[in-house]
Amino acid sequence: GKKAAAELREELKKEVSELKTKYNKVPGLTVILIGDMAPSQIYVRNKEKSANEVGLKSEVIKYPEAVEEKTVLDKIEELNNDETVSGILVQLPLPKHIDKQKVIETITPSKDVDGFHPINQGLLMQGLPGFIPATPYGIVLLLQHFKIETTGKEAVVIGRSNIVGRPMSILLSQPGPAGNCTVTLCHSKTQNLNEHIRRADIVVAALGQPEFVKADMIKPGAVVIDVGITRVDNPSKKSGFELKGDVDFSNVSPLCSWITPVPGGAGPMTIAALLQNTLLACVRRNN
Ligand code: NDP
């Protein structure tokens, strides 16, 4: 993930610089961060750092936890109408008093670089150009980067959220590169989950349960993409915690043909895909 994301950022850097030289355009990413949850702050900092690295203009607008919903919605409207802003992202999760769906639907679909707006999700469903949510998009780019054959394979996606699992299942089942799979989408009500996973040539684990996927669930030679990131207490670490994926990496990895680690797998690809979406948003606005 780290290696593929670094290469993708290099390509993006060239494209951003070309856009600037030829058309005097600099894509701009604006992130809204509400509250002071440590993981969200780290994600936003990483997004900002990577955006700056490829030459995008990036801005972070911070609000305290108690900010009124209207203040946030008004700011989004303002950004929708700001020609210097190509992409808008509101870092999730949001405080309880703010309606997530309302926030998502206020972002104009042409600037929705997270791909969470129902219009972009509908376009994705139909295989039409829109914005693909960054995590599943990053995984598609990762599979393509390493030329991993997906056609005709059995894929099992664990988790059906609108931001990871469900769009992932759609992408893997669509015709085209990193697609053409026969997909099973599993969730907390799935019966015989282990049997589904054991059948899979490609497993995408996005359930948020640390080390849930064990070696005895994996078919030898499978490709395993671990999306989960959970902070687990570990007093021996300076920070007091460590990050765990949804896959028991040390026992599962010897069985796999490919596997992504946590951290350093799907995470960096998610950020690279977000930058790719921001560049795309800028190019589309100016075409
Ligand atoms: P959600 O909590 O929205 O969704 C979790 C999904 O997993 C749900 O569909 C749930 O089923 C399913 N699930 C939970 N427990 C089980 C179980 N025991 N067996 C089968 N299915 C189960 O999470 P997200 O999709 O937002 O994120 C998933 C993980 O990925 C999290 O750890 C998150 O931190 C991480 N993540 C990582 C990103 C990255 O950049 N690498 C980006 C985004 C997320 P049900 O619908 O029935 O409740």
py3Dmol code that shows the C-alpha trace and the ligand (Angstrom):
import py3Dmol

protein = """\
ATOM      1  CA  GLY A   1       0.000   0.000   0.000  1.00  0.00           C
ATOM      2  CA  LYS A   2       2.722   2.442   0.990  1.00  0.00           C
ATOM      3  CA  LYS A   3       4.744   1.725  -2.137  1.00  0.00           C
ATOM      4  CA  ALA A   4       1.792   1.893  -4.537  1.00  0.00           C
ATOM      5  CA  ALA A   5       0.500   5.077  -2.874  1.00  0.00           C
ATOM      6  CA  ALA A   6       3.920   6.740  -3.146  1.00  0.00           C
ATOM      7  CA  GLU A   7       4.034   5.932  -6.875  1.00  0.00           C
ATOM      8  CA  LEU A   8       0.503   7.217  -7.368  1.00  0.00           C
ATOM      9  CA  ARG A   9       1.366  10.449  -5.554  1.00  0.00           C
ATOM     10  CA  GLU A  10       4.377  10.908  -7.872  1.00  0.00           C
ATOM     11  CA  GLU A  11       2.101  10.585 -10.912  1.00  0.00           C
ATOM     12  CA  LEU A  12      -0.418  12.977  -9.402  1.00  0.00           C
ATOM     13  CA  LYS A  13       2.341  15.474  -8.662  1.00  0.00           C
ATOM     14  CA  LYS A  14       3.272  15.525 -12.360  1.00  0.00           C
ATOM     15  CA  GLU A  15      -0.350  15.963 -13.440  1.00  0.00           C
ATOM     16  CA  VAL A  16      -0.955  18.764 -10.932  1.00  0.00           C
ATOM     17  CA  SER A  17       2.168  20.565 -12.087  1.00  0.00           C
ATOM     18  CA  GLU A  18       1.103  20.210 -15.742  1.00  0.00           C
ATOM     19  CA  LEU A  19      -2.321  21.622 -14.926  1.00  0.00           C
ATOM     20  CA  LYS A  20      -0.648  24.603 -13.321  1.00  0.00           C
ATOM     21  CA  THR A  21       1.782  25.239 -16.180  1.00  0.00           C
ATOM     22  CA  LYS A  22      -0.733  24.781 -18.990  1.00  0.00           C
ATOM     23  CA  TYR A  23      -3.920  26.225 -17.502  1.00  0.00           C
ATOM     24  CA  ASN A  24      -2.785  28.065 -14.367  1.00  0.00           C
ATOM     25  CA  LYS A  25      -5.120  25.886 -12.281  1.00  0.00           C
ATOM     26  CA  VAL A  26      -4.341  24.445  -8.855  1.00  0.00           C
ATOM     27  CA  PRO A  27      -6.814  21.862  -7.506  1.00  0.00           C
ATOM     28  CA  GLY A  28      -7.990  22.734  -3.995  1.00  0.00           C
ATOM     29  CA  LEU A  29      -9.140  20.328  -1.280  1.00  0.00           C
ATOM     30  CA  THR A  30     -11.044  21.686   1.709  1.00  0.00           C
ATOM     31  CA  VAL A  31     -11.539  19.445   4.730  1.00  0.00           C
ATOM     32  CA  ILE A  32     -13.982  20.239   7.517  1.00  0.00           C
ATOM     33  CA  LEU A  33     -12.974  18.777  10.875  1.00  0.00           C
ATOM     34  CA  ILE A  34     -15.389  18.898  13.792  1.00  0.00           C
ATOM     35  CA  GLY A  35     -14.325  18.174  17.373  1.00  0.00           C
ATOM     36  CA  ASP A  36     -11.037  16.888  18.692  1.00  0.00           C
ATOM     37  CA  MET A  37     -11.184  13.104  18.254  1.00  0.00           C
ATOM     38  CA  ALA A  38      -7.564  11.997  17.991  1.00  0.00           C
ATOM     39  CA  PRO A  39      -7.950   9.518  15.077  1.00  0.00           C
ATOM     40  CA  SER A  40      -9.862  12.083  12.980  1.00  0.00           C
ATOM     41  CA  GLN A  41      -7.181  14.683  13.653  1.00  0.00           C
ATOM     42  CA  ILE A  42      -4.489  12.252  12.519  1.00  0.00           C
ATOM     43  CA  TYR A  43      -6.403  11.296   9.342  1.00  0.00           C
ATOM     44  CA  VAL A  44      -6.947  14.952   8.467  1.00  0.00           C
ATOM     45  CA  ARG A  45      -3.294  15.807   9.111  1.00  0.00           C
ATOM     46  CA  ASN A  46      -2.213  12.945   6.837  1.00  0.00           C
ATOM     47  CA  LYS A  47      -4.612  14.067   4.108  1.00  0.00           C
ATOM     48  CA  GLU A  48      -3.310  17.632   4.329  1.00  0.00           C
ATOM     49  CA  LYS A  49       0.310  16.491   4.250  1.00  0.00           C
ATOM     50  CA  SER A  50      -0.245  14.286   1.195  1.00  0.00           C
ATOM     51  CA  ALA A  51      -2.254  16.997  -0.584  1.00  0.00           C
ATOM     52  CA  ASN A  52       0.574  19.476  -0.075  1.00  0.00           C
ATOM     53  CA  GLU A  53       3.116  16.906  -1.213  1.00  0.00           C
ATOM     54  CA  VAL A  54       1.463  16.540  -4.637  1.00  0.00           C
ATOM     55  CA  GLY A  55       0.999  20.300  -4.992  1.00  0.00           C
ATOM     56  CA  LEU A  56      -2.717  20.604  -4.234  1.00  0.00           C
ATOM     57  CA  LYS A  57      -3.975  23.608  -2.329  1.00  0.00           C
ATOM     58  CA  SER A  58      -5.332  22.272   0.933  1.00  0.00           C
ATOM     59  CA  GLU A  59      -7.286  23.918   3.676  1.00  0.00           C
ATOM     60  CA  VAL A  60      -8.636  22.524   6.949  1.00  0.00           C
ATOM     61  CA  ILE A  61     -11.597  24.267   8.566  1.00  0.00           C
ATOM     62  CA  LYS A  62     -11.909  23.311  12.226  1.00  0.00           C
ATOM     63  CA  TYR A  63     -15.001  23.588  14.389  1.00  0.00           C
ATOM     64  CA  PRO A  64     -15.453  22.736  18.062  1.00  0.00           C
ATOM     65  CA  GLU A  65     -17.544  19.665  18.976  1.00  0.00           C
ATOM     66  CA  ALA A  66     -20.510  21.877  19.938  1.00  0.00           C
ATOM     67  CA  VAL A  67     -20.746  23.708  16.599  1.00  0.00           C
ATOM     68  CA  GLU A  68     -24.302  24.163  15.329  1.00  0.00           C
ATOM     69  CA  GLU A  69     -25.362  22.080  12.360  1.00  0.00           C
ATOM     70  CA  LYS A  70     -26.443  25.214  10.483  1.00  0.00           C
ATOM     71  CA  THR A  71     -22.956  26.726  10.745  1.00  0.00           C
ATOM     72  CA  VAL A  72     -21.500  23.645   9.064  1.00  0.00           C
ATOM     73  CA  LEU A  73     -24.187  23.491   6.355  1.00  0.00           C
ATOM     74  CA  ASP A  74     -23.751  27.221   5.600  1.00  0.00           C
ATOM     75  CA  LYS A  75     -19.992  26.743   5.288  1.00  0.00           C
ATOM     76  CA  ILE A  76     -20.513  23.841   2.878  1.00  0.00           C
ATOM     77  CA  GLU A  77     -22.821  26.029   0.750  1.00  0.00           C
ATOM     78  CA  GLU A  78     -20.148  28.722   0.719  1.00  0.00           C
ATOM     79  CA  LEU A  79     -17.514  26.198  -0.392  1.00  0.00           C
ATOM     80  CA  ASN A  80     -19.891  24.810  -3.052  1.00  0.00           C
ATOM     81  CA  ASN A  81     -19.888  28.303  -4.609  1.00  0.00           C
ATOM     82  CA  ASP A  82     -16.161  28.945  -4.208  1.00  0.00           C
ATOM     83  CA  GLU A  83     -14.426  28.495  -7.560  1.00  0.00           C
ATOM     84  CA  THR A  84     -11.021  27.913  -5.914  1.00  0.00           C
ATOM     85  CA  VAL A  85     -12.331  24.802  -4.131  1.00  0.00           C
ATOM     86  CA  SER A  86     -12.329  21.623  -6.243  1.00  0.00           C
ATOM     87  CA  GLY A  87     -13.171  19.113  -3.512  1.00  0.00           C
ATOM     88  CA  ILE A  88     -14.939  19.223  -0.148  1.00  0.00           C
ATOM     89  CA  LEU A  89     -14.666  16.560   2.519  1.00  0.00           C
ATOM     90  CA  VAL A  90     -16.278  16.472   5.943  1.00  0.00           C
ATOM     91  CA  GLN A  91     -14.319  14.145   8.213  1.00  0.00           C
ATOM     92  CA  LEU A  92     -16.519  11.462   9.786  1.00  0.00           C
ATOM     93  CA  PRO A  93     -17.676  10.566  12.397  1.00  0.00           C
ATOM     94  CA  LEU A  94     -19.684  13.654  13.314  1.00  0.00           C
ATOM     95  CA  PRO A  95     -21.007  14.665  16.742  1.00  0.00           C
ATOM     96  CA  LYS A  96     -24.468  13.176  17.422  1.00  0.00           C
ATOM     97  CA  HIS A  97     -26.356  16.490  17.096  1.00  0.00           C
ATOM     98  CA  ILE A  98     -25.236  16.864  13.467  1.00  0.00           C
ATOM     99  CA  ASP A  99     -27.188  14.939  10.845  1.00  0.00           C
ATOM    100  CA  LYS A 100     -24.567  13.071   8.800  1.00  0.00           C
ATOM    101  CA  GLN A 101     -26.891  12.469   5.861  1.00  0.00           C
ATOM    102  CA  LYS A 102     -27.839  16.148   5.664  1.00  0.00           C
ATOM    103  CA  VAL A 103     -24.146  17.093   5.641  1.00  0.00           C
ATOM    104  CA  ILE A 104     -23.352  14.567   2.912  1.00  0.00           C
ATOM    105  CA  GLU A 105     -26.251  15.734   0.751  1.00  0.00           C
ATOM    106  CA  THR A 106     -25.353  19.421   1.120  1.00  0.00           C
ATOM    107  CA  ILE A 107     -22.001  18.937  -0.603  1.00  0.00           C
ATOM    108  CA  THR A 108     -22.531  19.521  -4.307  1.00  0.00           C
ATOM    109  CA  PRO A 109     -21.988  16.183  -6.107  1.00  0.00           C
ATOM    110  CA  SER A 110     -19.337  17.698  -8.423  1.00  0.00           C
ATOM    111  CA  LYS A 111     -17.165  18.521  -5.367  1.00  0.00           C
ATOM    112  CA  ASP A 112     -17.997  15.392  -3.355  1.00  0.00           C
ATOM    113  CA  VAL A 113     -14.516  13.851  -3.556  1.00  0.00           C
ATOM    114  CA  ASP A 114     -15.405  11.345  -0.814  1.00  0.00           C
ATOM    115  CA  GLY A 115     -18.106   9.941  -3.110  1.00  0.00           C
ATOM    116  CA  PHE A 116     -20.694   9.664  -0.318  1.00  0.00           C
ATOM    117  CA  HIS A 117     -23.463  11.747  -1.955  1.00  0.00           C
ATOM    118  CA  PRO A 118     -26.408   9.588  -3.131  1.00  0.00           C
ATOM    119  CA  ILE A 119     -25.913  10.913  -6.679  1.00  0.00           C
ATOM    120  CA  ASN A 120     -22.312   9.700  -6.780  1.00  0.00           C
ATOM    121  CA  GLN A 121     -23.328   6.388  -5.192  1.00  0.00           C
ATOM    122  CA  GLY A 122     -26.030   6.012  -7.847  1.00  0.00           C
ATOM    123  CA  LEU A 123     -23.548   6.771 -10.630  1.00  0.00           C
ATOM    124  CA  LEU A 124     -21.200   4.162  -9.172  1.00  0.00           C
ATOM    125  CA  MET A 125     -24.055   1.632  -9.132  1.00  0.00           C
ATOM    126  CA  GLN A 126     -24.597   2.163 -12.842  1.00  0.00           C
ATOM    127  CA  GLY A 127     -20.891   2.205 -13.728  1.00  0.00           C
ATOM    128  CA  LEU A 128     -21.082   5.878 -14.770  1.00  0.00           C
ATOM    129  CA  PRO A 129     -18.418   8.513 -14.074  1.00  0.00           C
ATOM    130  CA  GLY A 130     -18.807  10.213 -10.692  1.00  0.00           C
ATOM    131  CA  PHE A 131     -16.691   9.993  -7.581  1.00  0.00           C
ATOM    132  CA  ILE A 132     -15.896   6.605  -6.097  1.00  0.00           C
ATOM    133  CA  PRO A 133     -15.468   6.525  -2.296  1.00  0.00           C
ATOM    134  CA  ALA A 134     -11.758   6.770  -1.589  1.00  0.00           C
ATOM    135  CA  THR A 135     -11.228   3.506   0.313  1.00  0.00           C
ATOM    136  CA  PRO A 136     -12.745   1.101  -2.240  1.00  0.00           C
ATOM    137  CA  TYR A 137     -11.275   3.211  -5.058  1.00  0.00           C
ATOM    138  CA  GLY A 138      -7.838   2.940  -3.424  1.00  0.00           C
ATOM    139  CA  ILE A 139      -8.247  -0.842  -3.253  1.00  0.00           C
ATOM    140  CA  VAL A 140      -9.135  -0.998  -6.957  1.00  0.00           C
ATOM    141  CA  LEU A 141      -6.011   1.051  -7.723  1.00  0.00           C
ATOM    142  CA  LEU A 142      -3.958  -1.265  -5.505  1.00  0.00           C
ATOM    143  CA  LEU A 143      -5.216  -4.392  -7.295  1.00  0.00           C
ATOM    144  CA  GLN A 144      -4.442  -2.738 -10.630  1.00  0.00           C
ATOM    145  CA  HIS A 145      -1.023  -1.571  -9.477  1.00  0.00           C
ATOM    146  CA  PHE A 146       0.079  -5.110  -8.656  1.00  0.00           C
ATOM    147  CA  LYS A 147      -1.737  -6.540 -11.710  1.00  0.00           C
ATOM    148  CA  ILE A 148      -3.745  -8.909  -9.517  1.00  0.00           C
ATOM    149  CA  GLU A 149      -6.119 -10.965 -11.637  1.00  0.00           C
ATOM    150  CA  THR A 150      -9.717 -10.575 -10.498  1.00  0.00           C
ATOM    151  CA  THR A 151     -11.730 -11.824 -13.468  1.00  0.00           C
ATOM    152  CA  GLY A 152     -13.856 -14.843 -12.613  1.00  0.00           C
ATOM    153  CA  LYS A 153     -12.649 -14.898  -9.007  1.00  0.00           C
ATOM    154  CA  GLU A 154     -14.831 -15.412  -5.947  1.00  0.00           C
ATOM    155  CA  ALA A 155     -14.672 -12.270  -3.818  1.00  0.00           C
ATOM    156  CA  VAL A 156     -16.043 -11.934  -0.306  1.00  0.00           C
ATOM    157  CA  VAL A 157     -16.475  -8.472   1.190  1.00  0.00           C
ATOM    158  CA  ILE A 158     -17.112  -8.376   4.949  1.00  0.00           C
ATOM    159  CA  GLY A 159     -18.999  -5.206   5.904  1.00  0.00           C
ATOM    160  CA  ARG A 160     -21.807  -3.410   4.048  1.00  0.00           C
ATOM    161  CA  SER A 161     -21.293   0.258   4.934  1.00  0.00           C
ATOM    162  CA  ASN A 162     -22.013   2.874   2.270  1.00  0.00           C
ATOM    163  CA  ILE A 163     -18.456   4.134   2.459  1.00  0.00           C
ATOM    164  CA  VAL A 164     -16.475   0.902   2.239  1.00  0.00           C
ATOM    165  CA  GLY A 165     -18.114  -2.522   1.958  1.00  0.00           C
ATOM    166  CA  ARG A 166     -21.066  -1.877  -0.328  1.00  0.00           C
ATOM    167  CA  PRO A 167     -19.225   0.254  -2.930  1.00  0.00           C
ATOM    168  CA  MET A 168     -16.370  -2.283  -2.800  1.00  0.00           C
ATOM    169  CA  SER A 169     -18.796  -5.092  -3.658  1.00  0.00           C
ATOM    170  CA  ILE A 170     -20.147  -3.081  -6.597  1.00  0.00           C
ATOM    171  CA  LEU A 171     -16.681  -2.289  -7.956  1.00  0.00           C
ATOM    172  CA  LEU A 172     -15.481  -5.882  -7.723  1.00  0.00           C
ATOM    173  CA  SER A 173     -18.584  -7.113  -9.552  1.00  0.00           C
ATOM    174  CA  GLN A 174     -18.463  -4.532 -12.357  1.00  0.00           C
ATOM    175  CA  PRO A 175     -17.000  -5.343 -15.751  1.00  0.00           C
ATOM    176  CA  GLY A 176     -13.491  -3.959 -16.266  1.00  0.00           C
ATOM    177  CA  PRO A 177     -10.131  -3.827 -14.501  1.00  0.00           C
ATOM    178  CA  ALA A 178     -10.166  -5.036 -10.881  1.00  0.00           C
ATOM    179  CA  GLY A 179     -13.713  -6.249 -11.520  1.00  0.00           C
ATOM    180  CA  ASN A 180     -15.530  -9.231 -13.042  1.00  0.00           C
ATOM    181  CA  CYS A 181     -15.624 -11.041  -9.701  1.00  0.00           C
ATOM    182  CA  THR A 182     -18.486 -13.087  -8.336  1.00  0.00           C
ATOM    183  CA  VAL A 183     -19.129 -11.183  -5.144  1.00  0.00           C
ATOM    184  CA  THR A 184     -20.651 -12.148  -1.805  1.00  0.00           C
ATOM    185  CA  LEU A 185     -21.335  -9.231   0.533  1.00  0.00           C
ATOM    186  CA  CYS A 186     -21.345 -10.328   4.192  1.00  0.00           C
ATOM    187  CA  HIS A 187     -22.458  -8.479   7.321  1.00  0.00           C
ATOM    188  CA  SER A 188     -23.304  -9.090  10.963  1.00  0.00           C
ATOM    189  CA  LYS A 189     -26.428 -11.101  10.083  1.00  0.00           C
ATOM    190  CA  THR A 190     -24.660 -13.406   7.610  1.00  0.00           C
ATOM    191  CA  GLN A 191     -25.007 -17.057   8.484  1.00  0.00           C
ATOM    192  CA  ASN A 192     -22.028 -19.389   8.109  1.00  0.00           C
ATOM    193  CA  LEU A 193     -19.710 -16.428   7.556  1.00  0.00           C
ATOM    194  CA  ASN A 194     -16.584 -18.570   7.867  1.00  0.00           C
ATOM    195  CA  GLU A 195     -17.737 -20.828   5.033  1.00  0.00           C
ATOM    196  CA  HIS A 196     -18.233 -17.838   2.742  1.00  0.00           C
ATOM    197  CA  ILE A 197     -14.776 -16.474   3.572  1.00  0.00           C
ATOM    198  CA  ARG A 198     -13.156 -19.886   3.099  1.00  0.00           C
ATOM    199  CA  ARG A 199     -14.473 -19.999  -0.487  1.00  0.00           C
ATOM    200  CA  ALA A 200     -12.975 -16.652  -1.430  1.00  0.00           C
ATOM    201  CA  ASP A 201     -10.078 -15.999  -3.790  1.00  0.00           C
ATOM    202  CA  ILE A 202     -10.238 -12.359  -2.713  1.00  0.00           C
ATOM    203  CA  VAL A 203     -11.248 -11.254   0.783  1.00  0.00           C
ATOM    204  CA  VAL A 204     -11.882  -7.622   1.687  1.00  0.00           C
ATOM    205  CA  ALA A 205     -12.264  -7.294   5.457  1.00  0.00           C
ATOM    206  CA  ALA A 206     -14.024  -4.052   6.447  1.00  0.00           C
ATOM    207  CA  LEU A 207     -15.909  -4.820   9.637  1.00  0.00           C
ATOM    208  CA  GLY A 208     -13.918  -2.988  12.293  1.00  0.00           C
ATOM    209  CA  GLN A 209     -13.316  -6.052  14.532  1.00  0.00           C
ATOM    210  CA  PRO A 210      -9.606  -6.424  15.312  1.00  0.00           C
ATOM    211  CA  GLU A 211      -8.030  -9.688  14.079  1.00  0.00           C
ATOM    212  CA  PHE A 212     -11.444 -11.191  13.300  1.00  0.00           C
ATOM    213  CA  VAL A 213     -10.286 -13.058  10.190  1.00  0.00           C
ATOM    214  CA  LYS A 214      -8.232 -16.069  11.273  1.00  0.00           C
ATOM    215  CA  ALA A 215      -5.987 -18.434   9.337  1.00  0.00           C
ATOM    216  CA  ASP A 216      -8.530 -21.284   9.344  1.00  0.00           C
ATOM    217  CA  MET A 217     -10.995 -19.078   7.428  1.00  0.00           C
ATOM    218  CA  ILE A 218      -8.618 -18.442   4.531  1.00  0.00           C
ATOM    219  CA  LYS A 219      -8.274 -20.439   1.337  1.00  0.00           C
ATOM    220  CA  PRO A 220      -4.557 -20.974   0.596  1.00  0.00           C
ATOM    221  CA  GLY A 221      -3.375 -18.533  -2.077  1.00  0.00           C
ATOM    222  CA  ALA A 222      -6.116 -15.983  -1.380  1.00  0.00           C
ATOM    223  CA  VAL A 223      -5.654 -12.237  -1.786  1.00  0.00           C
ATOM    224  CA  VAL A 224      -6.541 -10.486   1.472  1.00  0.00           C
ATOM    225  CA  ILE A 225      -7.220  -6.769   1.755  1.00  0.00           C
ATOM    226  CA  ASP A 226      -7.496  -5.552   5.324  1.00  0.00           C
ATOM    227  CA  VAL A 227      -9.404  -2.283   5.621  1.00  0.00           C
ATOM    228  CA  GLY A 228     -10.077  -2.315   9.359  1.00  0.00           C
ATOM    229  CA  ILE A 229      -8.267   0.074  11.667  1.00  0.00           C
ATOM    230  CA  THR A 230      -8.961  -0.194  15.389  1.00  0.00           C
ATOM    231  CA  ARG A 231      -7.026   1.286  18.277  1.00  0.00           C
ATOM    232  CA  VAL A 232      -6.290  -1.468  20.776  1.00  0.00           C
ATOM    233  CA  ASP A 233      -4.807  -0.696  24.210  1.00  0.00           C
ATOM    234  CA  ASN A 234      -1.181  -1.694  24.559  1.00  0.00           C
ATOM    235  CA  PRO A 235       0.575  -0.310  27.636  1.00  0.00           C
ATOM    236  CA  SER A 236       3.991  -1.348  26.263  1.00  0.00           C
ATOM    237  CA  LYS A 237       3.645   1.254  23.477  1.00  0.00           C
ATOM    238  CA  LYS A 238       4.587   4.868  24.085  1.00  0.00           C
ATOM    239  CA  SER A 239       1.182   5.977  22.818  1.00  0.00           C
ATOM    240  CA  GLY A 240      -0.588   3.394  24.996  1.00  0.00           C
ATOM    241  CA  PHE A 241      -2.248   1.781  22.001  1.00  0.00           C
ATOM    242  CA  GLU A 242      -1.570   0.042  18.716  1.00  0.00           C
ATOM    243  CA  LEU A 243      -3.471  -0.112  15.445  1.00  0.00           C
ATOM    244  CA  LYS A 244      -4.986  -3.456  14.519  1.00  0.00           C
ATOM    245  CA  GLY A 245      -6.572  -4.552  11.294  1.00  0.00           C
ATOM    246  CA  ASP A 246      -9.508  -6.933  10.873  1.00  0.00           C
ATOM    247  CA  VAL A 247      -7.153  -9.761   9.899  1.00  0.00           C
ATOM    248  CA  ASP A 248      -4.879 -11.799  12.171  1.00  0.00           C
ATOM    249  CA  PHE A 249      -1.926 -10.774   9.988  1.00  0.00           C
ATOM    250  CA  SER A 250       0.856 -12.903  11.455  1.00  0.00           C
ATOM    251  CA  ASN A 251      -1.065 -16.170  11.083  1.00  0.00           C
ATOM    252  CA  VAL A 252      -2.965 -15.346   7.885  1.00  0.00           C
ATOM    253  CA  SER A 253      -0.130 -13.853   5.830  1.00  0.00           C
ATOM    254  CA  PRO A 254       1.835 -17.121   5.278  1.00  0.00           C
ATOM    255  CA  LEU A 255      -1.236 -18.533   3.524  1.00  0.00           C
ATOM    256  CA  CYS A 256      -1.874 -15.641   1.150  1.00  0.00           C
ATOM    257  CA  SER A 257      -0.603 -14.780  -2.297  1.00  0.00           C
ATOM    258  CA  TRP A 258      -1.070 -11.099  -1.391  1.00  0.00           C
ATOM    259  CA  ILE A 259      -2.073  -9.338   1.808  1.00  0.00           C
ATOM    260  CA  THR A 260      -2.165  -5.726   2.961  1.00  0.00           C
ATOM    261  CA  PRO A 261      -0.769  -4.840   6.400  1.00  0.00           C
ATOM    262  CA  VAL A 262      -2.295  -2.444   8.928  1.00  0.00           C
ATOM    263  CA  PRO A 263      -1.057   0.205   9.034  1.00  0.00           C
ATOM    264  CA  GLY A 264       0.518   0.775   5.604  1.00  0.00           C
ATOM    265  CA  GLY A 265      -1.932  -1.012   3.285  1.00  0.00           C
ATOM    266  CA  ALA A 266      -5.414   0.275   2.476  1.00  0.00           C
ATOM    267  CA  GLY A 267      -4.857   3.487   4.507  1.00  0.00           C
ATOM    268  CA  PRO A 268      -2.239   5.180   2.290  1.00  0.00           C
ATOM    269  CA  MET A 269      -4.145   4.065  -0.824  1.00  0.00           C
ATOM    270  CA  THR A 270      -7.308   5.712   0.543  1.00  0.00           C
ATOM    271  CA  ILE A 271      -5.512   9.044   0.798  1.00  0.00           C
ATOM    272  CA  ALA A 272      -3.941   8.696  -2.653  1.00  0.00           C
ATOM    273  CA  ALA A 273      -7.381   7.928  -4.127  1.00  0.00           C
ATOM    274  CA  LEU A 274      -8.821  11.001  -2.429  1.00  0.00           C
ATOM    275  CA  LEU A 275      -6.133  13.167  -4.055  1.00  0.00           C
ATOM    276  CA  GLN A 276      -6.870  11.512  -7.397  1.00  0.00           C
ATOM    277  CA  ASN A 277     -10.564  12.406  -6.953  1.00  0.00           C
ATOM    278  CA  THR A 278      -9.658  16.024  -6.131  1.00  0.00           C
ATOM    279  CA  LEU A 279      -7.574  16.348  -9.276  1.00  0.00           C
ATOM    280  CA  LEU A 280     -10.430  14.814 -11.265  1.00  0.00           C
ATOM    281  CA  ALA A 281     -12.903  17.278  -9.734  1.00  0.00           C
ATOM    282  CA  CYS A 282     -10.705  20.191 -10.824  1.00  0.00           C
ATOM    283  CA  VAL A 283     -10.220  18.862 -14.361  1.00  0.00           C
ATOM    284  CA  ARG A 284     -13.968  18.191 -14.775  1.00  0.00           C
ATOM    285  CA  ARG A 285     -14.897  21.700 -13.624  1.00  0.00           C
ATOM    286  CA  ASN A 286     -12.610  23.238 -16.191  1.00  0.00           C
ATOM    287  CA  ASN A 287     -13.523  21.094 -19.165  1.00  0.00           C
TER     288      ASN A 287
END
"""
ligand_1 = """\
48
NDP
P -19.143 0.346 9.807
O -19.162 0.171 11.283
O -19.966 1.406 9.181
O -19.559 -1.033 9.125
C -19.102 -2.250 9.607
C -19.750 -3.352 8.823
O -19.223 -4.581 9.282
C -21.268 -3.420 8.988
O -21.867 -3.690 7.750
C -21.477 -4.575 9.967
O -22.672 -5.308 9.735
C -20.277 -5.469 9.626
N -19.895 -6.274 10.762
C -19.596 -5.870 12.017
N -19.298 -6.926 12.814
C -19.404 -8.008 12.026
C -19.215 -9.386 12.261
N -18.857 -9.861 13.452
N -19.403 -10.233 11.233
C -19.759 -9.776 10.019
N -19.946 -8.479 9.729
C -19.772 -7.607 10.729
O -17.607 0.504 9.444
P -16.873 1.125 8.137
O -17.312 0.426 6.919
O -16.946 2.594 8.185
O -15.360 0.726 8.472
C -14.954 -0.603 8.655
C -13.524 -0.627 9.184
O -12.668 -0.025 8.228
C -13.310 0.170 10.476
O -12.306 -0.470 11.238
C -12.794 1.505 9.991
O -11.997 2.164 10.952
C -11.958 1.062 8.802
N -11.791 2.093 7.782
C -10.538 2.247 7.262
C -10.297 3.147 6.273
C -8.923 3.272 5.715
O -8.577 4.315 5.201
N -8.121 2.211 5.770
C -11.351 4.033 5.771
C -12.658 3.736 6.300
C -12.845 2.800 7.286
P -24.143 -4.672 9.948
O -24.370 -3.787 8.756
O -25.032 -5.848 9.956
O -24.093 -3.917 11.227
"""
view = py3Dmol.view(width=600, height=400)
view.addModel(protein, "pdb")
view.setStyle({"model": 0}, {"cartoon": {"style": "trace"}})
view.addModel(ligand_1, "xyz")
view.setStyle({"model": 1}, {"stick": {}})
view.zoomTo()
view.show()
